[in-house]
Each structure stands twice: as C-alpha cells, then as structure tokens.
C-alpha cells in the first residue's frame, strides 16, 4: 500500500472526533484490557519519564500516570493536531504533556525516556523503520518498549480477518504485511511476543540492550509465535 505522511495525517485528523467510539466498537469494549496489559509489561515505577508514541486521543494515559506518579512525567506525542485536541480532554494531572511531532523525527535528546509505549502505530507510519531507530535513540539503556499492533488472523478467523484488514488498510492506513518482529529485533531484545484477541492483535515487549547483552535472548527458552 502506497501512502505518505500527509495521507496518514489527513485520515486521522478526520477520524479524531469519532476515534474513541470506533476503537470501542472494534474491540467490543475490551481495549482497556489490552492497554492495561501493555502498561503492566513495562514495569513502570514512580518518577519514570515515559513516552506514549502516537498517543492519539490519550486512551493509554490513565494506565500510565497511575504507575508513575508522584513526580513522574508522561509525554504524549502525535502528528495529528486533531487527535491531540481530543486527548486534552483526558488530561487531569500535571504529569502529562502533549507534543505534536512526526514519530520519525522526535524532538528529544538521546536516552531520556525510562519506557516507551506504542499502541497501534508502527504499521501506520510510512517511515516506520526510521521511527524504530528513533525509539532506540530516545530510550535509556535497559529501558523497555511495549508495542501493540494490528495483526492478520489465520485459521478460524481467516475470512473475517481478511475483510477487516482490507477495510482497515483503506480507512486507517495500516500495512498488515510489515514484520515488526524482524524490525524491532534489530534494535531491541524482544522478551515477550504474543498473538492475542483471536489473532487480531500482536503484543511485543522489548528492552534496549547495553551492547554486551544484545540478542542474548535468542539463547533463552521461551514461547515463540509465527508470523
């Protein structure tokens, strides 16, 4: 699917007012479970500085802030000003700051975040490989990154999955064929990789290595899943 950053921006500016409703409909109201699970996997501590990349309407904010307060800081970054406008309605504390930025060109110094959360974002960004480079750059050594991504189901849900992925590819600009596992493994040690929600979602948790322990995870026995 050919798309540009402008195409993505237009699509999400248009859907921003209805995004929360569409999200609830798509996940049958269960998305809070997935978002909570992702936040828990980051092992957040009070005082942490956390990046919510492509934060959208702020659906992850409440799960993060309750872990990092007091004195922690959450930065929500999104390219769409309309999405950020919606997320302002969810800001109820001083720990949250909003930044309009392209995920492939983050306006932050190196290694400043203790953890990064990325929900339904990397398969949408046209320059997703550069965005992953940026994630690694701004994350502290041994910091964690948690990723939720749309996935194409197989077997029992193959047909409805085919219809839905075609629809989402057109409306939400999602590229389902991108192998995030391979891309993330170039920069991070992946220690959790699960396919959930009947195959419609993929869940990753990874850690930025210090150099000496990079890819040591390939020698550790764990449950693997196929692309």
C-alpha positions as CSV (number, residue, x, y, z in Angstrom):
1,X,0.0,0.0,0.0
2,X,1.5,3.3,-1.1
3,X,0.9,6.2,1.3
4,X,2.6,9.3,2.6
5,X,2.8,11.0,6.0
6,X,0.3,13.6,4.6
7,X,-2.2,10.8,3.8
8,X,-2.0,9.4,7.3
9,X,-2.4,12.9,8.9
10,X,-5.5,13.6,6.8
11,X,-7.0,10.3,7.7
12,X,-6.5,10.7,11.5
13,X,-7.5,14.4,11.6
14,X,-10.8,13.3,10.0
15,X,-11.5,10.4,12.4
16,X,-10.3,12.1,15.6
17,X,-13.7,13.1,16.9
18,X,-15.0,9.5,16.4
19,X,-11.8,7.7,17.3
20,X,-12.8,6.6,20.8
21,X,-16.1,5.3,19.7
22,X,-14.6,3.4,16.7
23,X,-12.0,1.9,19.0
24,X,-14.6,0.7,21.4
25,X,-16.7,-0.8,18.6
26,X,-13.7,-2.6,17.0
27,X,-12.6,-4.1,20.3
28,X,-16.1,-4.7,21.7
29,X,-15.2,-2.5,24.7
30,X,-12.2,-4.8,25.6
31,X,-9.4,-2.5,24.5
32,X,-8.8,-1.3,28.1
33,X,-7.7,-4.9,29.0
34,X,-5.0,-4.8,26.2
35,X,-3.8,-1.3,27.1
36,X,-3.6,-2.2,30.8
37,X,-1.7,-5.4,30.0
38,X,0.8,-3.4,27.8
39,X,1.3,-0.8,30.6
40,X,1.9,-3.6,33.2
41,X,4.5,-5.2,31.0
42,X,6.6,-2.0,31.1
43,X,7.2,-2.4,34.8
44,X,6.7,1.4,35.3
45,X,7.9,3.0,38.6
46,X,7.1,6.3,40.3
47,X,9.1,9.1,38.9
48,X,9.6,7.5,35.5
49,X,9.7,9.6,32.3
50,X,7.5,7.8,29.8
51,X,6.8,8.4,26.1
52,X,3.4,7.5,24.6
53,X,4.2,7.5,20.9
54,X,1.3,8.2,18.6
55,X,-0.7,8.8,21.7
56,X,-3.9,9.6,19.7
57,X,-6.8,10.6,21.9
58,X,-5.0,9.6,25.1
59,X,-6.6,6.2,25.7
60,X,-3.4,5.0,27.4
61,X,-2.9,8.0,29.6
62,X,-4.7,6.8,32.7
63,X,-3.0,3.5,32.8
64,X,0.5,5.1,32.6
65,X,0.0,8.0,35.0
66,X,-1.2,5.9,37.9
67,X,2.0,3.9,37.7
68,X,4.5,6.9,37.5
69,X,3.0,9.4,40.0
70,X,4.1,11.2,42.0
71,X,6.8,13.1,40.2
72,X,6.8,11.0,37.0
73,X,6.2,12.6,33.6
74,X,4.3,11.4,30.6
75,X,4.8,12.9,27.1
76,X,2.1,12.1,24.6
77,X,3.3,12.5,21.0
78,X,1.2,12.6,17.9
79,X,1.4,14.1,14.5
80,X,-2.4,14.9,14.3
81,X,-3.4,18.1,16.0
82,X,-7.0,16.9,16.0
83,X,-6.1,13.8,17.9
84,X,-4.1,15.9,20.4
85,X,-7.1,18.2,20.8
86,X,-9.2,15.2,21.8
87,X,-6.5,13.9,24.2
88,X,-6.5,17.2,26.0
89,X,-9.9,16.3,27.4
90,X,-8.3,13.3,29.2
91,X,-5.5,15.3,30.9
92,X,-6.4,15.6,34.6
93,X,-2.9,16.0,36.1
94,X,0.3,17.9,35.7
95,X,2.3,14.8,34.8
96,X,1.1,14.8,31.1
97,X,2.5,16.9,28.4
98,X,1.4,16.9,24.7
99,X,3.8,17.3,21.8
100,X,2.9,17.4,18.1
101,X,5.7,15.6,16.2
102,X,6.4,13.1,13.5
103,X,7.4,9.8,15.1
104,X,10.3,9.5,12.6
105,X,11.8,12.8,13.8
106,X,11.3,13.1,17.6
107,X,12.3,16.5,19.2
108,X,14.0,14.9,22.2
109,X,17.6,14.3,23.4
110,X,19.1,10.9,23.4
111,X,18.3,8.4,26.1
112,X,15.8,10.4,28.2
113,X,12.9,8.0,28.5
114,X,12.7,5.2,31.0
115,X,10.0,3.5,29.0
116,X,8.1,3.9,25.7
117,X,4.6,2.7,24.9
118,X,3.4,2.3,21.2
119,X,-0.2,1.4,20.6
120,X,-1.4,0.7,17.1
121,X,1.1,3.0,15.5
122,X,4.1,1.4,13.8
123,X,2.2,-0.3,11.0
124,X,0.7,3.1,10.1
125,X,3.8,5.3,9.9
126,X,5.1,5.4,6.3
127,X,8.7,5.7,7.6
128,X,8.3,3.0,10.3
129,X,11.9,1.8,10.1
130,X,13.2,5.3,10.9
131,X,10.6,5.6,13.7
132,X,12.0,2.4,15.3
133,X,15.5,3.9,15.1
134,X,14.1,7.0,16.9
135,X,12.6,4.8,19.6
136,X,16.0,3.3,20.3
137,X,17.7,6.7,20.3
138,X,15.5,8.3,22.9
139,X,15.1,5.2,25.2
140,X,17.5,4.7,28.0
141,X,19.7,1.6,28.1
142,X,17.8,-1.3,29.6
143,X,14.6,0.7,29.2
144,X,11.5,-1.1,27.9
145,X,9.3,-0.5,24.9
146,X,5.8,-2.0,24.7
147,X,4.1,-2.4,21.3
148,X,0.5,-3.2,20.4
149,X,-0.1,-3.8,16.7
150,X,-2.9,-4.9,14.5
151,X,-2.4,-8.4,13.1
152,X,-3.9,-10.5,10.4
153,X,-5.7,-13.6,11.9
154,X,-5.5,-17.0,10.5
155,X,-7.4,-20.3,10.7
156,X,-10.9,-19.9,12.1
157,X,-10.9,-16.1,11.8
158,X,-9.1,-16.0,8.4
159,X,-12.1,-14.9,6.4
160,X,-13.5,-12.1,8.7
161,X,-9.9,-11.1,9.3
162,X,-9.3,-10.7,5.5
163,X,-12.4,-8.5,5.2
164,X,-11.5,-6.4,8.2
165,X,-7.8,-6.0,7.3
166,X,-8.8,-4.8,3.8
167,X,-11.2,-2.3,5.4
168,X,-8.7,-1.0,8.0
169,X,-5.9,-0.8,5.3
170,X,-8.1,1.6,3.4
171,X,-9.5,3.7,6.2
172,X,-6.7,3.6,8.8
173,X,-3.7,3.2,6.5
174,X,-2.5,0.1,8.3
175,X,0.1,-2.1,6.5
176,X,-0.5,-5.5,7.8
177,X,2.3,-7.1,5.9
178,X,5.1,-5.3,7.9
179,X,7.1,-7.7,10.1
180,X,7.5,-5.8,13.3
181,X,9.3,-8.6,15.0
182,X,12.2,-8.5,12.5
183,X,12.4,-4.7,12.6
184,X,12.3,-4.5,16.4
185,X,14.9,-7.2,16.8
186,X,17.4,-5.1,15.0
187,X,17.4,-2.6,17.9
188,X,15.9,-4.4,20.9
189,X,15.9,-7.7,22.8
190,X,12.3,-9.0,22.5
191,X,11.3,-11.0,25.5
192,X,7.5,-11.1,25.0
193,X,5.8,-11.8,21.8
194,X,2.1,-12.8,21.8
195,X,-0.8,-13.0,19.4
196,X,-4.0,-12.1,21.2
197,X,-7.6,-11.2,20.7
198,X,-8.3,-14.1,18.4
199,X,-5.3,-13.2,16.2
200,X,-6.3,-9.6,15.5
201,X,-3.6,-8.2,17.8
202,X,0.1,-8.7,18.4
203,X,1.8,-7.8,21.6
204,X,5.6,-7.1,22.0
205,X,7.7,-6.2,24.9
206,X,11.4,-5.5,24.4
207,X,14.4,-4.0,26.1
208,X,17.1,-1.7,24.8
209,X,20.4,-3.6,25.2
210,X,23.6,-2.1,26.6
211,X,25.6,-3.7,23.9
212,X,27.1,-6.6,25.8
213,X,23.7,-8.4,26.2
214,X,22.3,-7.7,22.7
215,X,20.5,-10.8,21.3
216,X,21.3,-12.9,24.4
217,X,17.5,-13.6,24.4
218,X,17.9,-15.9,21.4
219,X,19.6,-18.4,23.8
220,X,16.8,-18.2,26.3
221,X,14.0,-20.7,26.0
222,X,10.7,-19.0,25.5
223,X,7.4,-19.5,23.7
224,X,7.7,-18.5,20.1
225,X,4.9,-17.5,17.7
226,X,4.9,-17.5,14.0
227,X,4.4,-14.5,11.7
